[in-house]
C-alpha cells in the first residue's frame, strides 16, 4: 500500500457535500493512484456491505470478483490516461460473499491525484435479465435438441452459465417405487452415494414440492413439477465461495423449474410418440416404416460410396402351426425370442425389422459381399436350430432366408425387396431351414 493517504487528503473537501451525498442510493468512491480507497460515501455500505471506515485503506482489486479483475485493470489504465468512463460494468464481492453487479462512472483527477467514481448496484436488473435469458434458452432447447440426453446437457450449460455450479444432476422421480433415477449427471461413480443420501428424505422435497438446501454438503435441490405430475428434480452443488447464502440461486432455479419440467415432459412424450411410430411394439424392432426409411438412405449411401449392401428377407418355418397349437401368447413369445436371436447375429449398425406376422428383414450395410452375407445367414440358421424354451413347452422352428445384394440384384428399393422376397419363397419351396440368393 502507498503511504497513508489520510496524511495528504484534506477531508474537509468532502465535508460540505456529505449531507447530500449520503442520501444517494449510489456509492461515491475515491481511490488513490494505487487503487486504495481514501473516501466512500455512506451509500457504499448498502452496496458493498462494508462500513465506510472498513473500506478506507482497502485495495479496490481485492473486492472485485476474480474473473473481472483483468478487464477492470484495463479500464483503470484507460481512466488514468485521461478518459472518462460512464458505462463500465463489473462484479464485486460483498462482505457477506454475495456477488453483485455494478455500473460505474469514473474519471481521474490530475489536480488531486485520485480517481473518483460513482457505483450503481444493477444486480437485480442483471439477475432479471439472466432469468429471462435462461427461460428463453430452455424453451429454445426444447425445439432444437433432438434427444433427451442432449436436452439435459443443454440445460446443464444454461444453468452453469447463469449461476456457476460445481456439479449438476437431473433426477427423474419414479412415483410407484418412490425412488430416483439419474439420466444425466457429472458425478461419475459418486452418483451412487448421492442417490442414497437424496433418497432418504424424498418426502421433504420431491413429493412436497419444496426447494431444499443441504447446507452441510452445499447441494441445492429444486423439484421439477408440472400441472399433472412430479417429473423429478434439478440438483446442483454450489461453488464453495457461495457459502450457505444461495437465495439468488434458489430464486433462479425455482423461476425456471416449471419450464424445465414442461420441456422434459414434452420431449419424453414426443420420444414416446416417435417410438410408437417407428418401432414394433411387440419386439422392439424397427417397424416397416423405419425399415423403408433406412433402406432408402442405405441404398443412396452405398451408390454414392460405391459399396455393397445385403438385404435378408426371413420367415419362420411352421410358425402358424405353433401359434395355432399353443396360442397367441406363446406365439408372441416366439417372435420376441426370434428377434433377440436375429439381433445377436448382426452388428449394431445393421437393422433388424419386423414387417408383420412372422416376417422379418435384416439390412446389412458397409461393404457386404456375397460370401460375408452367406456367412451371416448361416449364423442365423444355426441360431434357429436351438429349440424355443417357453415355460414347459419346447418348440423347434427353423427359418427360411432370402438374400438380395446391391448392386448385383438391383439398386432401387422395390427391386431389392422383391428379389429378397422371391429368394425367401424359393428357400421355402425347397423345404425351409436354408438360405437362397
C-alpha positions as CSV (number, residue, x, y, z in Angstrom):
1,X,0.0,0.0,0.0
2,X,1.1,3.6,-0.6
3,X,1.9,5.9,2.3
4,X,-1.1,6.6,4.4
5,X,-3.4,8.6,2.1
6,X,-5.1,10.2,5.1
7,X,-1.9,12.2,5.7
8,X,-2.2,14.2,2.5
9,X,-6.0,14.1,1.7
10,X,-7.9,17.1,3.1
11,X,-11.2,15.5,4.1
12,X,-12.7,19.0,4.6
13,X,-13.1,19.0,0.8
14,X,-15.8,16.4,1.2
15,X,-17.4,17.6,4.3
16,X,-19.6,20.2,2.7
17,X,-21.1,17.6,0.4
18,X,-21.5,14.9,3.0
19,X,-25.1,15.8,4.0
20,X,-26.2,15.4,0.4
21,X,-24.2,12.6,-1.0
22,X,-25.0,10.3,1.9
23,X,-28.6,10.4,0.8
24,X,-27.7,8.9,-2.6
25,X,-28.5,5.2,-3.2
26,X,-25.4,5.1,-5.4
27,X,-22.0,5.0,-3.8
28,X,-19.3,7.6,-4.4
29,X,-15.8,6.2,-4.1
30,X,-12.4,7.8,-4.3
31,X,-9.2,5.8,-4.7
32,X,-5.6,6.9,-4.9
33,X,-3.4,6.3,-7.8
34,X,-2.5,2.8,-6.5
35,X,-6.2,1.8,-6.1
36,X,-6.7,2.1,-2.4
37,X,-10.0,3.6,-1.1
38,X,-9.5,7.0,0.5
39,X,-13.1,8.0,0.7
40,X,-16.5,6.3,0.3
41,X,-20.0,7.7,0.9
42,X,-22.4,6.0,3.2
43,X,-24.2,4.6,0.3
44,X,-21.3,2.2,-0.2
45,X,-22.4,0.3,2.8
46,X,-25.7,-0.5,1.2
47,X,-23.8,-1.8,-1.9
48,X,-20.7,-3.4,-0.6
49,X,-21.7,-4.4,2.9
50,X,-18.7,-2.7,4.5
51,X,-19.0,0.5,6.5
52,X,-17.0,3.5,5.1
53,X,-14.4,3.1,7.9
54,X,-13.9,-0.6,6.9
55,X,-13.4,0.3,3.3
56,X,-10.9,3.1,3.8
57,X,-7.4,1.7,3.1
58,X,-8.7,-1.5,1.3
59,X,-7.3,-2.3,-2.2
60,X,-10.0,-2.0,-4.8
61,X,-8.9,-5.1,-6.7
62,X,-9.3,-7.2,-3.6
63,X,-13.1,-6.7,-3.6
64,X,-13.5,-7.3,-7.4
65,X,-14.8,-10.8,-8.5
66,X,-11.7,-12.6,-9.7
67,X,-12.9,-13.2,-13.2
68,X,-13.4,-9.4,-13.7
69,X,-10.1,-8.2,-12.4
70,X,-8.2,-8.2,-15.7
71,X,-10.8,-6.3,-17.6
72,X,-11.1,-3.8,-14.7
73,X,-7.3,-3.2,-14.8
74,X,-7.6,-2.4,-18.5
75,X,-10.4,0.1,-17.8
76,X,-8.4,1.6,-14.9
77,X,-5.4,2.2,-17.3
78,X,-7.8,4.0,-19.7
79,X,-9.2,6.2,-16.9
80,X,-5.7,7.0,-15.7
81,X,-4.7,8.2,-19.2
82,X,-7.5,10.8,-19.0
83,X,-10.5,9.0,-20.5
84,X,-13.8,9.4,-18.7
85,X,-15.8,6.1,-18.4
86,X,-19.6,6.3,-17.9
87,X,-20.7,2.7,-18.7
88,X,-18.3,0.2,-17.2
89,X,-19.7,-2.9,-15.6
90,X,-18.0,-5.4,-13.3
91,X,-18.8,-7.6,-10.4
92,X,-17.8,-7.2,-6.8
93,X,-17.9,-9.5,-3.8
94,X,-19.9,-8.1,-0.9
95,X,-18.8,-8.6,2.7
96,X,-21.3,-11.5,3.1
97,X,-19.8,-13.2,0.0
98,X,-22.6,-12.3,-2.4
99,X,-21.6,-11.4,-5.9
100,X,-23.1,-8.1,-7.1
101,X,-23.1,-6.3,-10.5
102,X,-22.1,-2.7,-10.6
103,X,-22.3,0.1,-13.2
104,X,-19.5,2.6,-12.9
105,X,-18.9,6.2,-13.9
106,X,-15.3,7.2,-13.2
107,X,-12.6,9.8,-14.0
108,X,-9.1,10.6,-12.9
109,X,-8.4,14.0,-11.3
110,X,-4.9,15.0,-12.1
111,X,-5.1,18.0,-9.8
112,X,-5.9,15.8,-6.7
113,X,-4.2,12.6,-7.8
114,X,-7.1,10.4,-7.2
115,X,-9.9,8.6,-9.2
116,X,-13.4,9.4,-8.3
117,X,-16.2,7.1,-9.3
118,X,-19.9,6.5,-8.8
119,X,-21.1,2.9,-8.4
120,X,-24.7,1.9,-9.1
121,X,-25.9,-1.5,-8.0
122,X,-27.6,-3.1,-11.0
123,X,-27.6,-6.6,-9.6
124,X,-31.4,-7.0,-9.6
125,X,-31.8,-5.9,-13.2
126,X,-28.8,-8.2,-14.3
127,X,-30.4,-11.1,-12.5
128,X,-33.7,-10.5,-14.1
129,X,-32.0,-10.5,-17.5
130,X,-30.3,-13.8,-16.7
131,X,-33.5,-15.4,-15.6
132,X,-35.4,-14.3,-18.7
133,X,-32.5,-15.4,-20.9
134,X,-32.3,-18.8,-19.2
135,X,-36.1,-19.2,-19.6
136,X,-35.8,-18.4,-23.3
137,X,-32.8,-20.7,-23.9
138,X,-34.6,-23.6,-22.2
139,X,-37.6,-23.1,-24.4
140,X,-35.4,-22.9,-27.5
141,X,-33.6,-26.1,-26.4
142,X,-36.9,-28.0,-26.4
143,X,-37.2,-27.4,-30.1
144,X,-33.5,-27.7,-31.2
145,X,-32.2,-30.7,-29.2
146,X,-33.1,-34.0,-30.8
147,X,-32.7,-36.2,-27.8
148,X,-33.3,-36.1,-24.1
149,X,-29.6,-36.5,-23.3
150,X,-28.7,-33.5,-25.4
151,X,-31.6,-31.6,-23.8
152,X,-30.2,-32.4,-20.3
153,X,-26.7,-31.3,-21.4
154,X,-28.0,-28.0,-22.8
155,X,-29.9,-27.3,-19.5
156,X,-26.7,-28.0,-17.6
157,X,-24.8,-25.4,-19.7
158,X,-27.6,-22.8,-19.4
159,X,-27.7,-23.1,-15.6
160,X,-23.9,-23.2,-15.3
161,X,-23.6,-20.0,-17.3
162,X,-26.3,-18.4,-15.2
163,X,-25.0,-19.1,-11.7
164,X,-22.0,-21.3,-11.8
165,X,-22.0,-24.8,-10.3
166,X,-19.5,-27.5,-9.2
167,X,-21.8,-30.4,-10.1
168,X,-25.1,-30.8,-11.8
169,X,-27.7,-33.6,-11.9
170,X,-31.1,-34.2,-13.3
171,X,-33.1,-36.8,-11.3
172,X,-36.2,-38.5,-12.6
173,X,-38.8,-39.4,-9.9
174,X,-40.5,-42.9,-10.0
175,X,-43.7,-42.3,-8.0
176,X,-44.6,-46.0,-8.0
177,X,-41.3,-47.0,-6.3
178,X,-40.7,-43.6,-4.6
179,X,-37.2,-43.6,-6.0
180,X,-34.9,-41.5,-8.1
181,X,-33.1,-42.3,-11.3
182,X,-30.3,-40.1,-12.7
183,X,-30.4,-40.0,-16.5
184,X,-27.9,-37.1,-16.5
185,X,-25.1,-36.1,-14.1
186,X,-21.4,-35.2,-14.0
187,X,-20.5,-37.2,-10.9
188,X,-19.2,-40.5,-12.3
189,X,-19.4,-43.3,-9.7
190,X,-20.1,-40.8,-6.9
191,X,-23.7,-40.7,-8.1
192,X,-24.5,-43.9,-6.1
193,X,-23.6,-42.3,-2.8
194,X,-25.5,-39.2,-3.7
195,X,-28.6,-41.3,-4.7
196,X,-28.5,-43.0,-1.3
197,X,-28.3,-39.6,0.5
198,X,-31.0,-38.0,-1.5
199,X,-33.4,-40.9,-1.3
200,X,-33.5,-40.7,2.5
201,X,-35.8,-37.6,2.5
202,X,-37.8,-37.6,-0.7
203,X,-41.0,-36.7,1.2
204,X,-39.5,-33.4,2.4
205,X,-38.8,-32.0,-1.0
206,X,-39.7,-34.1,-4.1
207,X,-43.2,-35.1,-3.1
208,X,-43.7,-31.9,-1.1
209,X,-42.6,-29.8,-4.0
210,X,-40.2,-27.7,-1.8
211,X,-36.8,-26.5,-2.6
212,X,-34.2,-28.0,-0.2
213,X,-30.7,-26.7,0.6
214,X,-28.3,-29.1,2.2
215,X,-26.1,-26.6,3.9
216,X,-23.7,-29.3,5.1
217,X,-22.8,-30.5,1.6
218,X,-23.9,-27.4,-0.2
219,X,-26.4,-29.2,-2.5
220,X,-29.4,-27.3,-3.8
221,X,-32.4,-29.5,-4.8
222,X,-35.3,-28.0,-6.7
223,X,-38.3,-30.2,-7.7
224,X,-39.5,-30.2,-11.3
225,X,-43.3,-30.2,-11.2
226,X,-45.8,-29.8,-14.0
227,X,-49.6,-29.3,-13.6
228,X,-50.1,-33.0,-13.6
229,X,-47.1,-34.7,-12.1
230,X,-43.8,-34.6,-10.3
231,X,-41.1,-35.0,-13.1
232,X,-38.0,-35.1,-10.8
233,X,-35.5,-32.5,-9.7
234,X,-32.6,-30.4,-10.7
235,X,-29.8,-30.9,-8.2
236,X,-26.7,-28.7,-8.1
237,X,-23.7,-28.5,-5.9
238,X,-22.9,-24.8,-5.4
239,X,-19.5,-23.4,-5.8
240,X,-17.6,-23.2,-2.5
241,X,-17.4,-19.4,-2.3
242,X,-21.2,-19.2,-2.3
243,X,-21.3,-20.5,1.3
244,X,-24.7,-21.0,2.6
245,X,-26.2,-17.8,1.2
246,X,-27.9,-19.0,-2.0
247,X,-31.2,-17.0,-2.2
248,X,-30.5,-15.9,-5.8
249,X,-29.7,-19.4,-6.9
250,X,-32.9,-20.7,-5.3
251,X,-34.9,-17.9,-6.9
252,X,-33.4,-18.6,-10.4
253,X,-33.9,-22.3,-10.3
254,X,-37.4,-22.0,-8.9
255,X,-38.2,-19.5,-11.7
256,X,-37.1,-21.8,-14.5
257,X,-38.1,-25.2,-12.9
258,X,-41.6,-25.3,-14.3
259,X,-40.2,-24.6,-17.8
260,X,-37.6,-27.3,-17.3
261,X,-40.3,-29.8,-16.1
262,X,-42.5,-28.9,-19.1
263,X,-39.8,-29.3,-21.8
264,X,-38.7,-32.6,-20.3
265,X,-42.2,-33.9,-20.1
266,X,-42.9,-32.7,-23.7
267,X,-39.7,-34.2,-25.0
268,X,-40.4,-37.6,-23.4
269,X,-43.9,-37.5,-24.9
270,X,-42.5,-36.8,-28.3
271,X,-40.0,-39.5,-28.0
272,X,-42.7,-42.0,-27.0
273,X,-44.8,-41.0,-30.0
274,X,-41.8,-41.3,-32.3
275,X,-41.1,-44.7,-30.8
276,X,-44.7,-45.8,-31.3
277,X,-44.5,-44.6,-34.9
278,X,-41.1,-46.2,-35.8
279,X,-40.8,-49.4,-33.7
280,X,-42.7,-52.6,-33.4
281,X,-44.5,-52.7,-30.1
282,X,-44.2,-56.5,-29.6
283,X,-40.5,-57.0,-30.3
284,X,-39.0,-53.5,-30.1
285,X,-37.5,-53.9,-33.6
286,X,-37.8,-51.3,-36.3
287,X,-41.2,-51.4,-38.0
288,X,-42.0,-51.3,-41.7
289,X,-41.9,-47.5,-41.9
290,X,-38.5,-47.2,-40.2
291,X,-37.1,-50.1,-42.3
292,X,-38.1,-48.5,-45.6
293,X,-36.6,-45.1,-44.5
294,X,-33.3,-46.8,-43.5
295,X,-33.2,-48.9,-46.7
296,X,-33.7,-45.8,-48.8
297,X,-30.8,-43.9,-47.1
298,X,-28.6,-47.0,-47.2
299,X,-29.0,-47.5,-50.9
300,X,-28.2,-43.9,-51.6
301,X,-25.1,-44.1,-49.4
302,X,-23.9,-47.4,-51.0
303,X,-24.3,-46.0,-54.5
304,X,-22.5,-42.8,-53.6
305,X,-19.6,-44.6,-51.9
306,X,-19.6,-47.5,-54.5
307,X,-20.2,-50.1,-51.8
308,X,-22.3,-53.2,-51.5
309,X,-25.1,-54.0,-49.1
310,X,-27.2,-57.1,-48.4
311,X,-30.9,-57.4,-47.6
312,X,-32.3,-60.6,-45.9
313,X,-36.0,-61.5,-46.1
314,X,-36.8,-64.0,-43.4
315,X,-39.9,-66.1,-42.5
316,X,-40.2,-68.6,-39.6
317,X,-41.0,-72.1,-40.9
318,X,-44.2,-73.6,-39.5
319,X,-44.9,-70.6,-37.2
320,X,-48.6,-70.6,-38.0
321,X,-49.0,-74.2,-36.8
322,X,-47.2,-73.4,-33.5
323,X,-49.2,-70.3,-33.0
324,X,-52.5,-72.2,-33.6
325,X,-51.4,-75.1,-31.4
326,X,-50.1,-73.2,-28.4
327,X,-52.0,-69.9,-28.5
328,X,-51.1,-66.3,-29.3
329,X,-49.2,-65.7,-26.1
330,X,-46.8,-68.5,-27.0
331,X,-46.7,-67.1,-30.5
332,X,-45.8,-63.7,-29.2
333,X,-43.0,-65.2,-27.0
334,X,-41.6,-67.0,-30.0
335,X,-41.5,-63.7,-32.1
336,X,-39.8,-61.9,-29.2
337,X,-37.1,-64.6,-28.8
338,X,-36.7,-64.8,-32.6
339,X,-36.0,-61.0,-32.5
340,X,-33.3,-61.4,-29.9
341,X,-31.6,-64.2,-31.8
342,X,-31.5,-62.1,-35.0
343,X,-30.1,-59.1,-33.2
344,X,-27.4,-61.3,-31.7
345,X,-26.2,-62.3,-35.2
346,X,-25.7,-58.8,-36.7
347,X,-23.7,-55.7,-35.9
348,X,-25.0,-52.6,-34.1
349,X,-25.0,-50.6,-37.3
350,X,-27.2,-53.1,-39.1
351,X,-31.0,-53.0,-39.0
352,X,-33.4,-55.8,-38.0
353,X,-37.1,-55.1,-38.6
354,X,-40.3,-56.9,-38.2
355,X,-42.7,-56.3,-41.2
356,X,-45.6,-58.1,-39.6
357,X,-46.6,-61.6,-38.5
358,X,-43.5,-63.8,-38.6
359,X,-41.8,-61.9,-41.4
360,X,-38.5,-60.1,-40.6
361,X,-35.9,-58.3,-42.7
362,X,-32.2,-57.7,-42.0
363,X,-30.3,-54.8,-43.6
364,X,-26.6,-55.3,-43.7
365,X,-24.6,-52.2,-44.6
366,X,-21.0,-51.3,-45.3
367,X,-19.1,-53.4,-47.8
368,X,-21.1,-56.7,-47.5
369,X,-20.1,-59.1,-50.3
370,X,-21.9,-62.4,-51.2
371,X,-19.6,-64.6,-49.1
372,X,-19.9,-62.5,-46.0
373,X,-23.7,-62.3,-46.4
374,X,-23.9,-66.1,-46.7
375,X,-21.8,-66.5,-43.5
376,X,-24.1,-64.2,-41.5
377,X,-27.2,-66.1,-42.9
378,X,-25.6,-69.4,-41.8
379,X,-25.1,-68.0,-38.4
380,X,-28.8,-67.1,-38.2
381,X,-29.8,-70.6,-39.4
382,X,-27.6,-72.1,-36.7
383,X,-29.3,-69.9,-34.1
384,X,-32.7,-71.3,-35.1
385,X,-31.6,-74.9,-34.6
386,X,-31.9,-74.2,-30.9
387,X,-35.5,-75.1,-29.6
388,X,-37.6,-72.3,-28.2
389,X,-37.9,-73.0,-24.4
390,X,-41.2,-71.4,-23.3
391,X,-42.2,-72.5,-19.9
392,X,-42.9,-76.2,-20.0
393,X,-43.0,-76.1,-23.8
394,X,-40.1,-76.7,-26.2
395,X,-40.8,-75.8,-29.8
396,X,-38.4,-76.3,-32.7
397,X,-38.8,-73.8,-35.5
398,X,-36.4,-73.1,-38.4
399,X,-36.2,-70.1,-40.7
400,X,-36.0,-69.5,-44.4
401,X,-33.8,-66.7,-45.6
402,X,-33.9,-64.9,-49.0
403,X,-30.9,-62.7,-49.8
404,X,-30.6,-59.7,-52.3
405,X,-27.4,-57.9,-52.9
406,X,-26.7,-54.4,-54.2
407,X,-25.6,-53.8,-56.9
408,X,-25.9,-57.4,-58.2
409,X,-29.7,-57.7,-57.7
410,X,-30.6,-54.1,-58.3
411,X,-30.1,-50.6,-56.9
412,X,-33.6,-49.5,-56.2
413,X,-35.6,-50.2,-53.1
414,X,-38.6,-52.2,-54.5
415,X,-36.3,-54.3,-56.7
416,X,-34.1,-55.4,-53.8
417,X,-37.2,-56.2,-51.6
418,X,-38.9,-58.2,-54.4
419,X,-35.7,-60.1,-55.1
420,X,-35.1,-61.0,-51.4
421,X,-38.8,-61.9,-51.0
422,X,-38.7,-64.2,-54.1
423,X,-35.4,-65.8,-52.8
424,X,-37.1,-66.5,-49.4
425,X,-40.0,-68.3,-51.1
426,X,-37.6,-70.3,-53.1
427,X,-35.9,-71.4,-49.8
428,X,-39.4,-72.3,-48.5
429,X,-40.2,-74.4,-51.6
430,X,-37.0,-76.4,-51.0
431,X,-38.2,-77.3,-47.5
432,X,-37.1,-74.3,-45.5
433,X,-34.3,-74.1,-43.0
434,X,-32.0,-72.7,-45.7
435,X,-30.8,-69.6,-47.4
436,X,-31.3,-68.6,-51.0
437,X,-29.9,-65.9,-53.3
